[in-house]
Amino acid sequence: MKLNLFTKLMLIVVGILLAINLIFSSAYSNNSNRESSENVSKAAKNIQYKVVYVNERGYKQLESKLNEYSSQGWELDKFIDATGVLGNGYTLIFKK
């Protein structure tokens, strides 16, 4: 199959454009990944977690404990119903 000159030039131009796109996109993604991982690392260093298991006997003190943790800057992040797994109770995960 014979290709005329215009078709050959177009294939060369498309190949060059694809190569340039590949070079710039990989360079951009490497820089953005590095920057985002540095930002995440800085933020992750400042996060603390506290895991509290509350059974059926601890429900009476639950409100006072929640208020105590809140005044210390802890925020309830997750609430896990542990009934049947660890007995009758709940796991509370706090974060600050």
C-alpha positions as CSV (number, residue, x, y, z in Angstrom):
1,M,0.0,0.0,0.0
2,K,1.4,3.3,-1.0
3,L,1.2,6.3,1.3
4,N,1.3,9.7,-0.1
5,L,3.6,12.4,1.3
6,F,0.7,14.1,3.2
7,T,-0.2,11.0,5.0
8,K,3.4,10.2,6.0
9,L,3.8,13.8,7.4
10,M,0.6,13.5,9.3
11,L,1.7,10.2,10.9
12,I,5.0,11.8,11.9
13,V,3.3,14.9,13.4
14,V,0.8,12.7,15.3
15,G,3.6,10.5,16.7
16,I,5.6,13.6,17.8
17,L,2.6,15.1,19.5
18,L,1.9,11.8,21.3
19,A,5.5,11.6,22.5
20,I,5.4,15.3,23.8
21,N,2.1,14.6,25.5
22,L,3.5,11.5,27.2
23,I,6.6,13.3,28.4
24,F,4.7,16.3,29.8
25,S,1.9,14.2,31.4
26,S,4.4,11.9,33.2
27,A,6.4,14.9,34.4
28,Y,3.3,16.6,35.7
29,S,1.9,13.5,37.4
30,N,5.2,12.9,39.2
31,N,5.3,16.4,40.6
32,S,1.7,16.5,41.7
33,N,2.0,13.1,43.4
34,R,5.1,14.2,45.3
35,E,3.4,17.4,46.4
36,S,0.2,15.7,47.5
37,S,2.1,13.0,49.4
38,E,4.1,15.7,51.2
39,N,0.8,17.5,52.2
40,V,-0.8,14.3,53.3
41,S,2.3,13.4,55.3
42,K,2.3,16.7,57.1
43,A,-1.4,16.4,57.9
44,A,-1.2,12.7,58.9
45,K,1.5,13.6,61.5
46,N,-0.9,15.8,63.3
47,I,-3.8,13.4,63.5
48,Q,-4.3,11.3,66.7
49,Y,-6.8,8.5,67.3
50,K,-8.4,7.2,70.5
51,V,-10.4,3.9,70.5
52,V,-12.9,3.4,73.3
53,Y,-15.0,0.3,73.9
54,V,-18.2,0.8,75.8
55,N,-20.1,-2.2,77.1
56,E,-23.6,-2.3,78.6
57,R,-22.2,-1.3,82.1
58,G,-20.5,1.8,80.6
59,Y,-23.6,3.4,79.1
60,K,-24.3,5.4,82.3
61,Q,-20.9,7.2,82.1
62,L,-21.1,7.5,78.3
63,E,-22.4,11.1,78.2
64,S,-19.9,12.4,80.7
65,K,-17.1,10.6,78.8
66,L,-18.2,12.1,75.5
67,N,-18.3,15.6,77.0
68,E,-14.8,15.0,78.6
69,Y,-13.3,13.9,75.3
70,S,-15.0,16.8,73.5
71,S,-13.5,19.3,75.9
72,Q,-10.1,17.8,75.3
73,G,-10.5,18.3,71.5
74,W,-11.5,14.8,70.5
75,E,-14.1,14.4,67.8
76,L,-16.2,11.2,67.3
77,D,-15.0,9.8,64.0
78,K,-16.6,6.4,63.8
79,F,-19.3,4.5,65.8
80,I,-19.1,0.7,65.4
81,D,-21.8,-1.6,66.8
82,A,-19.9,-4.5,68.3
83,T,-22.9,-6.4,69.5
84,G,-22.4,-10.1,69.0
85,V,-18.7,-9.6,68.2
86,L,-17.3,-8.4,71.5
87,G,-20.4,-8.9,73.5
88,N,-23.0,-6.2,74.0
89,G,-21.3,-2.9,73.4
90,Y,-20.0,-0.3,71.0
91,T,-16.6,0.8,69.8
92,L,-16.1,4.5,69.5
93,I,-13.2,6.0,67.5
94,F,-12.2,9.5,68.2
95,K,-9.8,11.7,66.3
96,K,-8.1,15.1,66.8
